[in-house]
């Protein structure tokens, strides 16, 4: 059952983590990014239809390099024009500009279409986050739309809230961050030798940065749980979301660490999308929630 009759369409991209059931419930659309490997190119499908999550992460475990690409301008133009012709205005909420150029592509598409359809309204929002952080903003936008807010009111609310969408994550193997150009080869080698696990946050520019380093995976779980308790406020969006890179057991252990400190927390677990997963690798874990303002680091 949908929450509202659609007044304007809410559309995101492959990093939003909203599976088919969630998209139907919140009446949110998405336009896929792309992944490629071994001369194969596929949509980065959040429903994992053509390539299962296990097969995707096993590719990486077997040292197959997976590349990613943004939503092309042409894909935005095609979908946006379809919505306009169907009579909808468009609220596009994209992966952080600190991680992807898709937001820029959506803005280029908007300018092209406004020339052709001058009465159309297309609002593009840079979420400054990804994964369930982006999904939280999409769900919040849907809630406001259901309350009768217009597209500009919803966009303004997202601008005011997005700086409070927290991310706390850790990776299991630093080589994937090295491949993606996120850390140096030297950092990856010595970090692996010393069993160092970074605590990765999203800063106020929407960039993923290492805020702390701990030794060992279990200690990283404990530290993430401590920081979640310290930073969590709900910030108009109840619940805590955990995304995992094909490591459900690890996600459940992290959930249990959080529940030890926050017994009443409502925690949802889901698979980390293929775009972020390609950079972070198997066994990555990340927690998302509304909380304190993101730091300027």
Backbone bond lengths (Angstrom), bond angles and torsions (degrees), N, CA, C in turn:
res aa  C-N    CA-C-N  psi(-1)  N-CA   C-N-CA  omega(-1)  CA-C   N-CA-C  phi
1 X - - - 1.473 - - 1.512 109.95 -
2 X 1.324 118.38 125.69 1.449 122.66 -177.96 1.518 110.59 -78.35
3 X 1.347 114.11 154.99 1.453 119.27 -175.04 1.514 112.86 -79.97
4 X 1.327 117.76 -25.24 1.456 119.48 -173.26 1.514 110.87 -158.46
5 X 1.324 116.78 156.13 1.452 120.90 166.50 1.522 107.13 -71.20
6 X 1.310 116.33 132.80 1.457 120.38 -173.15 1.529 110.92 -68.93
7 X 1.341 117.06 120.15 1.456 123.49 174.85 1.523 108.73 -97.07
8 X 1.306 115.49 -43.99 1.464 121.75 171.91 1.513 106.67 -138.88
9 X 1.305 116.12 150.96 1.452 120.28 -177.85 1.529 109.38 -84.32
10 X 1.323 115.72 139.95 1.464 122.94 172.28 1.516 106.60 -106.68
11 X 1.319 116.51 123.65 1.464 120.37 -176.76 1.522 109.54 -132.27
12 X 1.324 116.04 139.55 1.460 121.29 -179.99 1.526 109.08 -127.21
13 X 1.347 116.81 -154.73 1.462 120.69 -179.46 1.530 110.15 -134.33
14 X 1.317 117.05 -170.64 1.465 122.02 -171.86 1.520 114.07 -66.47
15 X 1.312 118.95 -12.28 1.459 119.59 -177.54 1.522 113.08 -92.01
16 X 1.335 118.58 7.25 1.473 120.59 -172.79 1.521 113.69 -82.46
17 X 1.314 119.24 -14.88 1.475 124.78 179.04 1.534 114.54 66.63
18 X 1.317 118.36 6.66 1.461 120.10 -178.14 1.528 109.13 -83.52
19 X 1.313 115.63 105.27 1.458 121.25 178.50 1.524 110.01 -70.80
20 X 1.322 116.35 174.46 1.464 120.74 -173.40 1.529 112.19 -55.50
21 X 1.325 117.29 -44.43 1.464 119.53 -179.16 1.520 111.96 -62.84
22 X 1.331 117.15 -42.35 1.459 120.30 178.58 1.523 111.15 -67.54
23 X 1.335 117.00 -39.32 1.467 119.65 179.20 1.526 110.52 -63.69
24 X 1.323 116.48 -39.90 1.462 119.51 178.13 1.525 110.66 -66.27
25 X 1.320 116.44 -44.03 1.466 120.07 -177.39 1.527 111.38 -63.25
26 X 1.327 116.44 -43.18 1.468 120.40 -176.62 1.529 112.67 -94.91
27 X 1.328 116.79 -1.60 1.461 122.13 179.67 1.524 110.99 55.67
28 X 1.321 115.55 55.56 1.464 123.76 179.58 1.524 108.57 -119.47
29 X 1.317 116.09 137.20 1.464 122.33 176.31 1.531 109.62 -101.69
30 X 1.339 116.18 166.20 1.463 117.91 171.19 1.525 109.95 -145.64
31 X 1.333 114.38 151.15 1.461 122.42 176.65 1.521 106.79 -112.90
32 X 1.332 118.60 122.46 1.465 119.94 -171.65 1.527 114.61 -75.29
33 X 1.314 114.25 145.87 1.459 122.58 164.52 1.533 107.33 -82.18
34 X 1.346 117.64 -167.04 1.462 121.17 -177.08 1.526 111.12 -133.26
35 X 1.327 114.86 148.52 1.459 121.58 168.48 1.520 107.85 -123.52
36 X 1.337 115.97 154.69 1.461 120.12 176.96 1.520 109.76 -145.34
37 X 1.334 115.06 148.45 1.470 121.54 178.80 1.524 107.24 -164.51
38 X 1.303 117.05 144.10 1.473 121.89 176.15 1.523 112.89 44.35
39 X 1.330 116.87 48.78 1.465 123.10 179.34 1.530 113.30 62.92
40 X 1.323 116.67 19.95 1.463 122.16 176.23 1.519 108.94 -113.09
41 X 1.329 116.98 133.23 1.463 121.84 177.54 1.519 109.13 -122.84
42 X 1.331 116.77 131.09 1.455 122.09 -177.29 1.519 110.36 -137.65
43 X 1.330 116.07 155.47 1.450 119.50 166.94 1.532 108.43 -62.09
44 X 1.312 116.49 141.96 1.464 121.25 171.71 1.523 106.71 -79.50
45 X 1.312 115.10 88.47 1.462 123.19 -168.14 1.523 110.39 -89.34
46 X 1.322 117.61 119.08 1.462 120.35 -179.35 1.526 112.31 -72.21
47 X 1.329 117.23 -11.77 1.469 120.77 176.86 1.530 111.67 -96.02
48 X 1.330 117.83 -4.25 1.465 123.04 175.17 1.526 111.52 55.76
49 X 1.337 117.27 47.23 1.463 121.05 -175.79 1.527 111.60 -78.66
50 X 1.333 117.51 -52.98 1.468 120.19 -175.37 1.526 113.08 -86.29
51 X 1.311 117.12 -20.71 1.456 121.85 178.76 1.523 106.95 -141.27
52 X 1.329 116.66 115.52 1.461 119.38 -177.53 1.523 110.62 -68.42
53 X 1.319 115.54 159.47 1.467 119.96 178.33 1.528 110.58 -60.46
54 X 1.321 116.75 -41.31 1.469 119.42 179.56 1.524 111.00 -62.40
55 X 1.336 116.77 -45.94 1.465 119.83 179.79 1.524 110.89 -63.52
56 X 1.347 116.85 -38.45 1.452 120.27 179.19 1.527 110.99 -62.57
57 X 1.308 116.99 -49.47 1.463 119.34 -178.02 1.526 111.82 -72.94
58 X 1.340 117.51 -27.11 1.466 119.64 174.18 1.526 111.47 -67.76
59 X 1.336 117.28 -32.57 1.465 119.14 173.95 1.516 110.24 -55.07
60 X 1.317 116.34 -45.11 1.460 120.30 -179.49 1.524 111.91 -69.62
61 X 1.327 115.43 -39.33 1.473 118.86 178.07 1.526 110.66 -61.22
62 X 1.336 116.59 -29.86 1.463 121.91 179.07 1.524 112.25 -91.31
63 X 1.355 115.90 15.15 1.472 123.43 175.09 1.521 114.33 68.45
64 X 1.341 117.16 24.99 1.465 120.43 170.61 1.517 108.13 -82.41
65 X 1.320 116.60 127.42 1.456 121.08 -179.67 1.527 109.64 -79.76
66 X 1.311 116.59 125.92 1.458 122.40 178.33 1.520 108.86 -108.36
67 X 1.322 116.05 126.66 1.463 121.70 179.91 1.522 109.35 -105.57
68 X 1.312 116.24 154.18 1.461 120.93 -179.94 1.522 110.02 -126.29
69 X 1.323 115.71 156.41 1.469 120.14 174.40 1.518 109.31 -145.57
70 X 1.309 114.85 152.44 1.458 123.20 -176.15 1.525 111.39 -69.60
71 X 1.317 115.53 172.03 1.463 120.29 170.23 1.526 107.85 -68.83
72 X 1.333 119.07 122.55 1.469 120.48 179.09 1.527 111.64 -67.44
73 X 1.315 116.00 153.32 1.464 120.87 177.56 1.523 110.36 -54.63
74 X 1.333 116.64 -43.04 1.465 120.42 -178.04 1.514 113.19 -60.46
75 X 1.344 117.07 -36.05 1.466 120.04 178.40 1.522 110.45 -67.39
76 X 1.342 116.00 -40.08 1.469 118.96 175.90 1.530 110.84 -63.19
77 X 1.319 116.66 -45.51 1.465 120.15 -178.77 1.527 110.33 -58.68
78 X 1.327 116.25 -45.74 1.464 120.37 -177.57 1.533 111.29 -61.36
79 X 1.326 117.21 -48.10 1.460 119.66 -177.38 1.521 111.60 -72.13
80 X 1.340 117.36 -43.56 1.465 119.93 179.23 1.530 110.74 -59.74
81 X 1.331 116.15 -42.47 1.464 119.23 -178.83 1.527 110.42 -64.36
82 X 1.309 116.95 -37.26 1.465 120.63 177.16 1.526 110.41 -61.01
83 X 1.338 116.59 -45.02 1.469 119.84 178.96 1.531 111.00 -62.96
84 X 1.331 116.80 -42.40 1.468 120.75 -179.77 1.526 110.29 -61.73
85 X 1.331 115.98 -45.62 1.457 120.03 -179.34 1.526 112.09 -65.73
86 X 1.341 116.09 -25.33 1.463 120.37 176.18 1.524 112.17 -84.10
87 X 1.331 116.60 -1.56 1.454 120.50 174.98 1.514 116.51 95.53
88 X 1.320 117.58 13.86 1.459 120.87 -177.41 1.521 112.60 -103.76
89 X 1.319 116.20 145.68 1.455 121.25 161.05 1.523 107.57 -81.43
90 X 1.338 117.11 168.16 1.462 120.44 -169.64 1.521 110.67 -131.90
91 X 1.329 115.73 126.35 1.464 122.13 169.13 1.522 106.99 -111.78
92 X 1.326 115.88 108.53 1.463 121.86 -177.30 1.527 108.62 -103.31
93 X 1.341 116.40 122.11 1.465 122.23 -177.67 1.522 107.35 -117.55
94 X 1.325 116.37 112.77 1.463 121.31 -169.13 1.521 113.33 -110.07
95 X 1.321 114.40 160.42 1.461 122.67 171.01 1.524 110.14 -52.43
96 X 1.312 115.95 148.55 1.464 122.49 -177.72 1.524 113.24 -48.28
97 X 1.331 115.22 137.72 1.466 120.57 174.23 1.528 111.15 -65.95
98 X 1.332 117.35 -17.03 1.460 120.50 176.13 1.510 113.07 -77.59
99 X 1.348 117.14 -6.88 1.452 121.77 -177.58 1.521 113.62 -125.61
100 X 1.338 117.69 -24.22 1.461 121.72 -172.91 1.527 110.18 -148.96
101 X 1.326 115.57 152.77 1.465 120.92 176.52 1.527 111.85 -94.41
102 X 1.332 117.81 8.67 1.471 119.90 -178.27 1.523 112.00 -61.80
103 X 1.334 117.52 -35.55 1.462 119.60 178.64 1.529 110.28 -60.37
104 X 1.336 116.95 -39.26 1.465 120.04 178.41 1.525 110.65 -65.78
105 X 1.336 116.06 -39.54 1.465 119.69 178.52 1.524 110.67 -63.17
106 X 1.340 117.67 -39.08 1.463 120.41 179.12 1.523 110.89 -64.71
107 X 1.329 116.68 -35.92 1.468 120.54 179.41 1.522 111.78 -70.25
108 X 1.336 116.40 -37.44 1.466 119.84 176.21 1.526 109.64 -63.81
109 X 1.327 116.38 -43.76 1.468 120.55 178.35 1.526 110.69 -61.16
110 X 1.321 116.35 -41.35 1.470 119.90 178.41 1.518 111.28 -58.55
111 X 1.328 116.79 -47.03 1.470 119.51 -178.45 1.522 111.49 -63.34
112 X 1.315 116.69 -38.36 1.465 119.53 178.47 1.530 111.22 -64.05
113 X 1.320 116.00 -42.33 1.466 119.81 -175.06 1.520 112.77 -77.59
114 X 1.329 117.23 -31.18 1.463 119.31 178.75 1.526 110.42 -64.40
115 X 1.321 117.20 -32.26 1.473 120.19 175.57 1.527 110.38 -63.81
116 X 1.325 116.10 -37.95 1.464 120.56 -177.61 1.527 111.71 -83.52
117 X 1.339 116.53 -33.66 1.473 121.67 -178.14 1.534 108.21 -126.72
118 X 1.322 117.95 76.74 1.469 121.22 -172.53 1.528 114.78 -63.39
119 X 1.315 118.64 -17.73 1.468 119.87 179.30 1.534 112.27 -93.11
120 X 1.325 117.18 -3.92 1.465 120.54 179.84 1.525 110.50 -75.01
121 X 1.320 115.95 151.32 1.463 121.76 174.45 1.521 108.68 -115.60
122 X 1.324 115.66 119.80 1.468 121.97 176.63 1.523 107.00 -128.42
123 X 1.327 116.95 117.79 1.457 122.12 179.77 1.522 108.04 -114.52
124 X 1.328 116.75 125.20 1.466 122.20 -179.00 1.525 109.41 -109.86
125 X 1.324 116.31 124.09 1.464 122.32 -177.68 1.518 109.67 -113.76
126 X 1.324 115.97 127.28 1.458 123.06 172.09 1.527 107.00 -84.51
127 X 1.319 117.74 110.94 1.460 121.24 -173.04 1.523 113.50 -70.64
128 X 1.342 116.88 -21.91 1.470 122.51 -174.07 1.529 111.95 58.12
129 X 1.335 116.72 26.63 1.453 121.50 177.71 1.520 108.42 -157.12
130 X 1.322 117.17 -174.80 1.462 121.56 178.26 1.521 108.57 -153.16
131 X 1.317 116.30 -177.17 1.456 122.95 176.27 1.530 110.87 53.38
132 X 1.321 117.75 -137.79 1.456 120.02 -177.67 1.518 112.26 -66.66
133 X 1.344 117.94 -18.24 1.455 119.26 173.27 1.518 110.64 -63.65
134 X 1.337 116.01 -45.20 1.460 121.57 175.28 1.533 110.16 -65.56
135 X 1.323 116.57 -41.18 1.452 119.98 177.77 1.519 112.59 -60.33
136 X 1.333 116.78 -39.46 1.465 120.95 177.57 1.522 111.21 -60.10
137 X 1.329 116.57 -42.80 1.460 119.69 179.26 1.522 111.25 -65.82
138 X 1.324 117.14 -38.22 1.475 120.11 177.01 1.525 110.88 -63.84
139 X 1.323 116.73 -42.71 1.463 120.41 179.35 1.527 110.95 -65.69
140 X 1.319 116.31 -38.83 1.464 120.28 178.40 1.526 110.29 -65.66
141 X 1.337 116.69 -41.03 1.466 120.62 177.00 1.525 110.55 -60.26
142 X 1.332 116.97 -41.24 1.457 121.21 178.36 1.525 110.83 -63.09
143 X 1.321 116.94 -41.40 1.468 121.43 179.33 1.529 110.45 -60.96
144 X 1.335 116.45 -45.29 1.460 120.14 -179.94 1.524 111.43 -66.14
145 X 1.326 116.68 -38.64 1.465 120.51 177.08 1.528 110.26 -61.69
146 X 1.343 116.24 -41.02 1.459 120.39 178.82 1.523 111.86 -64.58
147 X 1.320 116.52 -26.73 1.469 121.23 178.34 1.526 111.94 -81.55
148 X 1.324 117.12 -3.95 1.450 120.59 177.28 1.508 115.63 98.51
149 X 1.342 118.23 7.63 1.462 120.83 178.00 1.526 109.34 -70.00
150 X 1.341 116.25 144.17 1.465 118.86 178.13 1.524 110.02 -84.18
151 X 1.316 115.71 174.29 1.462 120.88 -172.32 1.528 112.22 -60.53
152 X 1.319 117.99 -37.36 1.461 120.47 -178.53 1.526 111.32 -73.88
153 X 1.327 117.20 -36.28 1.459 120.24 175.81 1.524 111.07 -64.57
154 X 1.317 116.56 -40.81 1.459 120.23 179.28 1.528 110.51 -66.33
155 X 1.326 116.32 -44.49 1.465 119.83 179.64 1.520 110.79 -60.64
156 X 1.324 117.46 -41.72 1.458 120.66 179.21 1.526 111.00 -64.82
157 X 1.324 117.24 -39.74 1.462 120.61 177.91 1.528 111.08 -62.71
158 X 1.331 116.88 -38.74 1.460 120.43 177.64 1.527 111.16 -65.40
159 X 1.337 116.93 -40.31 1.455 120.73 178.12 1.528 110.76 -60.70
160 X 1.329 116.09 -37.90 1.462 120.62 -178.30 1.524 112.21 -75.04
161 X 1.335 116.82 -27.34 1.459 120.61 -173.94 1.522 114.16 -95.90
162 X 1.327 118.31 -27.32 1.462 120.14 -168.08 1.526 113.62 -62.04
163 X 1.325 117.42 -25.04 1.458 120.21 176.94 1.512 113.60 -72.34
164 X 1.338 116.67 -5.48 1.467 121.46 -179.99 1.527 112.74 -109.89
165 X 1.325 116.77 10.50 1.464 120.25 177.46 1.526 107.93 -90.06
166 X 1.312 115.87 107.27 1.460 121.94 -173.87 1.521 112.11 -89.71
167 X 1.319 114.92 148.37 1.466 122.91 173.13 1.520 108.32 -130.86
168 X 1.327 116.14 133.81 1.460 122.79 172.95 1.518 106.75 -134.12
169 X 1.323 117.36 116.19 1.455 119.15 -175.75 1.513 112.63 -139.34
170 X 1.327 114.89 169.41 1.455 120.98 174.21 1.527 108.87 -150.69
171 X 1.321 116.04 152.96 1.464 121.37 178.08 1.521 109.21 -112.82
172 X 1.323 114.99 157.90 1.464 120.00 -178.67 1.521 111.44 -91.14
173 X 1.343 116.94 -33.61 1.471 121.56 -176.97 1.522 108.54 -134.72
174 X 1.311 116.59 121.52 1.464 121.52 -175.18 1.528 113.42 -71.50
175 X 1.337 118.31 -11.53 1.466 119.25 -175.56 1.522 112.18 -64.12
176 X 1.342 117.02 -28.05 1.463 119.24 -178.48 1.527 110.75 -72.81
177 X 1.326 117.03 -37.36 1.455 119.98 174.85 1.522 110.45 -66.23
178 X 1.335 116.94 -35.24 1.464 120.50 177.09 1.525 110.23 -64.65
179 X 1.330 117.23 -46.22 1.463 121.38 179.31 1.524 111.45 -59.11
180 X 1.326 115.64 -37.28 1.468 120.67 -177.90 1.522 112.05 -81.07
181 X 1.338 116.92 -1.18 1.454 120.83 178.63 1.513 113.92 78.00
182 X 1.353 117.03 17.70 1.463 120.76 -178.66 1.519 112.34 -84.55
183 X 1.343 117.34 -27.55 1.461 121.44 177.10 1.523 108.79 -137.78
184 X 1.329 116.93 164.88 1.463 121.07 -179.17 1.519 110.27 -80.29
185 X 1.327 115.53 161.34 1.462 120.75 177.52 1.523 110.68 -62.03
186 X 1.329 117.07 -38.68 1.464 120.73 179.91 1.520 111.23 -63.31
187 X 1.328 116.45 -44.83 1.465 120.40 177.80 1.517 110.90 -60.17
188 X 1.327 116.98 -41.68 1.464 121.15 -178.83 1.519 110.75 -64.83
189 X 1.318 117.46 -43.69 1.467 120.94 -177.46 1.523 111.08 -64.99
190 X 1.337 116.29 -52.25 1.460 119.16 -176.90 1.523 111.70 -70.12
191 X 1.323 116.84 -34.36 1.457 119.77 176.55 1.510 111.78 -63.00
192 X 1.342 116.62 -40.13 1.464 121.31 178.89 1.527 110.53 -67.48
193 X 1.329 116.73 -44.29 1.464 120.62 -179.88 1.525 111.86 -60.56
194 X 1.309 116.56 -37.55 1.464 121.49 -176.67 1.525 113.14 -92.47
195 X 1.354 116.54 2.55 1.466 122.30 -178.96 1.526 111.18 57.83
196 X 1.316 115.66 41.08 1.462 121.71 -179.83 1.522 109.58 -83.55
197 X 1.325 116.50 132.97 1.456 122.24 177.07 1.526 108.99 -118.46
198 X 1.318 117.32 117.22 1.469 119.59 179.31 1.529 111.01 -76.10
199 X 1.323 115.93 146.70 1.458 121.74 169.17 1.523 105.95 -97.72
200 X 1.325 116.32 109.96 1.454 122.31 -171.76 1.523 109.66 -99.12
201 X 1.320 116.21 125.55 1.459 121.46 179.21 1.520 109.19 -117.77
202 X 1.317 115.99 169.00 1.456 122.84 171.38 1.530 107.16 -103.93
203 X 1.343 116.82 123.70 1.463 119.33 -178.66 1.526 110.87 -87.57
204 X 1.329 116.04 -176.15 1.471 119.24 -174.24 1.520 112.92 -73.57
205 X 1.334 117.78 -4.36 1.463 121.74 172.56 1.527 111.22 -98.66
206 X 1.314 116.28 1.60 1.456 119.82 -179.29 1.511 113.82 78.10
207 X 1.326 116.58 19.80 1.464 121.62 177.92 1.523 109.16 -97.21
208 X 1.328 116.20 146.00 1.457 120.67 174.10 1.517 109.41 -87.70
209 X 1.322 116.47 122.02 1.460 121.29 -177.62 1.525 109.55 -133.74
210 X 1.325 114.96 153.69 1.462 120.54 176.85 1.524 108.71 -84.10
211 X 1.330 115.90 116.43 1.462 120.74 -178.06 1.523 111.98 -92.35
212 X 1.331 116.36 -31.47 1.463 121.78 -179.58 1.520 108.48 -147.52
213 X 1.332 115.47 165.46 1.459 120.74 173.59 1.519 108.23 -133.61
214 X 1.323 115.43 133.15 1.461 120.53 177.67 1.525 108.32 -127.22
215 X 1.323 115.60 162.45 1.455 119.85 -177.74 1.520 109.72 -102.38
216 X 1.318 115.91 113.36 1.462 120.53 176.84 1.515 113.14 101.18
217 X 1.327 115.32 147.48 1.467 121.47 -174.57 1.533 111.72 -69.57
218 X 1.327 117.64 -42.17 1.462 119.66 -179.13 1.519 110.59 -63.94
219 X 1.320 117.31 -39.22 1.463 119.47 177.51 1.527 111.08 -64.60
220 X 1.340 116.17 -32.82 1.473 118.73 177.40 1.523 109.96 -66.55
221 X 1.340 117.85 -37.94 1.470 120.92 176.43 1.526 110.63 -60.93
222 X 1.331 115.10 -46.42 1.458 119.51 -178.44 1.525 111.54 -62.13
223 X 1.330 115.55 -41.25 1.462 118.96 -178.55 1.520 111.27 -68.96
224 X 1.321 117.28 -39.74 1.461 120.32 177.19 1.524 110.03 -62.11
225 X 1.326 116.95 -41.47 1.464 120.55 178.18 1.527 110.61 -61.80
226 X 1.333 117.06 -43.51 1.464 120.88 179.46 1.522 111.30 -61.63
227 X 1.330 115.75 -44.40 1.459 120.30 -179.35 1.524 111.40 -68.29
228 X 1.344 116.67 -35.13 1.461 119.56 177.41 1.524 110.12 -61.24
229 X 1.322 116.51 -46.06 1.464 119.57 178.66 1.521 110.98 -62.07
230 X 1.329 116.53 -39.55 1.471 121.61 -178.14 1.526 112.42 -67.76
231 X 1.327 117.42 -37.72 1.457 121.60 -170.77 1.525 114.51 -99.10
232 X 1.320 117.95 -21.43 1.468 121.43 -172.76 1.529 111.90 -66.73
233 X 1.328 115.58 132.99 1.466 121.20 172.61 1.524 111.87 -130.88
234 X 1.314 117.11 -17.51 1.466 121.06 -172.07 1.513 110.77 93.43
235 X 1.339 116.87 -44.82 1.468 123.92 174.45 1.526 113.19 38.17
236 X 1.338 116.08 58.97 1.464 123.49 177.85 1.526 113.69 71.48
237 X 1.327 117.17 -2.66 1.463 120.19 -178.44 1.513 107.67 -134.76
238 X 1.312 117.29 103.05 1.443 119.98 -179.10 1.511 111.25 -71.27
239 X 1.311 116.42 156.25 1.450 121.00 173.08 1.514 114.25 96.87
240 X 1.319 113.94 158.19 1.461 123.74 178.43 1.526 106.76 -123.79
241 X 1.313 116.33 136.03 1.460 121.51 -176.73 1.526 109.64 -118.69
242 X 1.329 115.99 133.43 1.461 122.01 177.10 1.521 108.59 -115.24
243 X 1.334 116.32 125.76 1.465 122.12 175.05 1.526 108.46 -108.00
244 X 1.340 116.85 136.26 1.471 119.61 -177.87 1.521 111.39 -130.60
245 X 1.307 114.91 147.59 1.453 121.98 178.05 1.516 111.08 -91.88
246 X 1.344 116.33 72.31 1.464 123.44 -179.86 1.529 111.53 56.95
247 X 1.328 115.61 48.58 1.471 120.11 176.83 1.529 108.14 -145.50
248 X 1.325 114.76 67.74 1.461 120.27 -176.81 1.526 111.33 -58.54
249 X 1.317 117.14 -39.56 1.465 119.94 -179.57 1.528 110.77 -60.17
250 X 1.336 116.43 -42.63 1.453 119.95 177.48 1.513 111.89 -64.35
251 X 1.345 116.34 -40.17 1.466 120.20 178.89 1.521 110.84 -63.14
252 X 1.333 116.44 -38.43 1.459 119.74 179.01 1.522 111.48 -68.74
253 X 1.328 116.55 -35.86 1.470 119.31 176.57 1.526 110.62 -66.20
254 X 1.338 116.31 -41.99 1.455 119.85 177.71 1.526 110.17 -63.46
255 X 1.331 116.69 -42.57 1.466 120.27 176.36 1.524 110.95 -56.74
256 X 1.337 116.79 -42.86 1.460 120.22 -178.24 1.526 111.51 -65.52
257 X 1.331 116.66 -37.06 1.469 119.89 176.76 1.528 110.47 -62.94
258 X 1.332 116.10 -40.69 1.467 119.53 178.95 1.525 110.51 -66.50
259 X 1.337 116.48 -42.31 1.464 120.07 -178.21 1.523 112.39 -66.66
260 X 1.331 117.36 -27.28 1.460 119.55 175.57 1.526 110.83 -62.19
261 X 1.335 116.04 -33.72 1.463 120.98 -178.95 1.518 112.67 -95.32
262 X 1.335 116.34 -24.74 1.467 121.98 -177.30 1.527 108.40 -134.13
263 X 1.335 118.24 75.03 1.472 121.45 -171.92 1.519 114.83 -58.76
264 X 1.319 117.83 -25.93 1.463 120.93 -177.03 1.524 113.45 -94.44
265 X 1.328 117.24 4.23 1.463 120.55 -176.64 1.529 110.96 -64.97
266 X 1.337 115.84 139.33 1.458 122.77 173.37 1.524 107.81 -96.81
267 X 1.325 116.73 111.70 1.469 121.23 -171.23 1.523 110.15 -118.96
268 X 1.325 115.63 128.82 1.461 122.88 177.34 1.525 108.61 -113.44
269 X 1.320 116.68 136.55 1.470 122.40 -179.05 1.524 109.38 -114.13
270 X 1.334 116.73 136.34 1.461 121.61 177.54 1.515 111.63 -149.30
271 X 1.325 115.71 169.93 1.474 122.62 -178.62 1.529 110.33 -80.02
272 X 1.316 116.84 136.84 1.459 122.61 176.14 1.527 109.82 -70.19
273 X 1.319 116.71 130.73 1.465 122.02 -175.26 1.528 112.63 -60.78
274 X 1.341 118.51 158.05 1.466 121.20 -175.69 1.521 114.76 -66.62
275 X 1.328 118.93 -23.40 1.461 119.82 179.97 1.527 110.38 -70.65
276 X 1.312 116.77 -53.30 1.466 120.53 177.91 1.524 110.11 -68.34
277 X 1.333 116.15 -38.39 1.455 120.31 -179.90 1.515 113.41 -60.60
278 X 1.333 117.19 -32.90 1.461 120.54 179.66 1.528 111.39 -65.13
279 X 1.328 117.00 -31.01 1.462 121.24 179.97 1.518 112.75 -85.03
280 X 1.332 116.51 -34.00 1.470 120.60 -172.30 1.516 113.35 -99.24
281 X 1.324 117.77 -26.77 1.447 120.80 175.07 1.518 115.33 89.11
282 X 1.343 115.59 173.20 1.466 120.90 178.86 1.526 111.25 -59.92
283 X 1.332 114.50 151.94 1.471 122.59 175.23 1.521 113.83 70.66
284 X 1.320 116.55 10.43 1.465 119.79 172.03 1.526 109.55 -67.87
285 X 1.323 115.90 144.98 1.455 121.62 176.00 1.519 109.23 -132.85
286 X 1.328 116.70 138.73 1.463 120.61 178.98 1.521 109.54 -145.69
287 X 1.329 115.48 140.38 1.461 122.87 179.80 1.524 108.24 -113.50
288 X 1.337 116.51 138.15 1.466 122.09 -179.35 1.525 109.84 -131.17
289 X 1.329 115.31 140.44 1.462 120.27 179.73 1.521 109.93 -168.46
290 X 1.314 115.52 162.52 1.458 120.66 171.95 1.508 109.17 -80.60
291 X 1.345 116.51 129.31 1.459 119.36 -174.64 1.507 113.76 -156.01
292 X 1.316 115.16 -150.35 1.451 122.31 178.77 1.527 110.31 -64.80
293 X 1.338 118.42 158.75 1.463 120.33 178.61 1.527 111.85 -56.61
294 X 1.336 115.53 140.06 1.453 120.13 179.58 1.525 110.26 -67.15
295 X 1.327 117.96 143.49 1.465 120.29 -175.12 1.522 113.72 -76.24
296 X 1.311 115.57 158.95 1.463 121.65 176.07 1.526 108.61 -95.52
297 X 1.317 116.63 76.80 1.469 121.26 179.88 1.521 109.59 -125.99
